[in-house]
Amino acid sequence: MVIFSVYVVNKAGGLIYQYDNYVPRAEAEKTFSYPLDFVLKHHDEKVVVSFGQRDGIRVGHAVLSINGEDVLGKNTADGKDTLEYLKDPANYPVSIRFGRARLSSNEKLMLASMFHSCELFDQNLKGALEIAEKAGNFGAGS
């Protein structure tokens, strides 16, 4: 049995601790000539593939690095806009690494904090079970 994630949640539904087991990412790095075979766009402060697939690069994959330098959000490591950099034919050939977009700390917190109180689930379920028992085998109104 494999454990992928561990979440510790308090009674109020707040996240106390969260751990994600390391999962190898499907990343692809290719060298391209001008023009690119797919369309890139800004989405959620990242540059992602919006149209076209090739060699393991799929729609939704984000640009992780250009020529070995990490891409931080919409910009390269030296502060240039990634899309503007890739529109310039003088920058080619260029090596681009694509993969799943890494979640920011805020995004991880939002995803991990979507729990509700276990007590609330229990109370709602308890009421529903009582109604079902009173209704009998065929439900209410039968």
ZINOR-V37545 format. One record per helix or strand of 3 or more residues. SS is the DSSP state (h for helix, s for strand). FROM is the first residue (numbers start at 0). TO is the last residue. Records with the same first field share a line. If there is no record, write none. Layout:
# ZINOR-V37545
SS=FROM-TO ; FROM-TO
This chain:
# ZINOR-V37545
s=4-8 ; 14-19 ; 27-31 ; 38-42 ; 45-50 ; 61-65 ; 68-71 ; 93-98
h=81-86 ; 88-90 ; 104-111 ; 117-134
